[in-house]
Structures are given as C-alpha cells and as structure tokens.
C-alpha cells in the first residue's frame, strides 16, 4: 500500500479490509515523514507502528 491509497481508504465511507502479515487491522494514525502507520489488530487489543508499504488489501 502507498500513502495516497491509505488516504483514499481513510477518507472514504466504503469499508476496505486492510491486512498486515495476514492479520486484519484498522489504521489509527499516519506519520507521513517516516511512512509509518499506527495500526490496531482486529483480533485483539494489540497496537503496532508498521511501514505503510507493508499494509495490503485483499481482492484488489
């Protein structure tokens, strides 16, 4: 995923499934300078800072 796509997803009302290492996540925040996103994992309360390029969508 790239920065432009993540902003499109965040500014859209349509539901988009985003994954990090096969785990569904939701994006909580973005750090443009470092190309990082803070994500929360859907399957538990874990949060993590990950590179935006490591996030992906299925069926795209």
N, C-alpha and C positions, 0 to 999 in steps of 0.2 A: 504494500500500500504506500502511497505517497502523500505528501502534505495536502495537495489540492483535493485528493479523493477523500481524505479524512474530514476536511472541512465541508465537503459536499454532503457526506453522511451525517455529520453533526447538525447541519443546517436544514435538513430535510425531515419531513414528518414520516416518511416511509421507513419501516423497520428494516434494518440491514444487520445480518449476523456477521460479527467480526470475531476472528479467532487469533489465538496466539499459542503456538505449539499444540494444536488440536483441541484447545480448551476455549470455550466461548467466553468473551469478555465484553465489558462496556467501557467506553473511553470516558474518563473523568476529567482529564485536562491534557493540554498540549504545551510543550516547551519547544517553540519553533527554532530557537537558536541551536539547540542540541539535537533537534529532530527526534525528540522523545515524547512518549505519551504515558500518562499515568492511567493504568487500567485496573479495573476490578474484575475478578473472576466470578462468573455467574454461579459456579458450583460451590463456592464457599466465600468467606469474607476476606480473602487474601487480596492485597493490592500490590502492584509492582510497576516500576518505571521500565518501559521497554522501548526499543527503537521502533519508530513508525514503520520502517521498511519491513519489520518482522511481523506486522499485523497483516491479515489477509481475510478475504471474503470467500465464501464457498459459492459455487454455481455462478461465477462471474465470467 
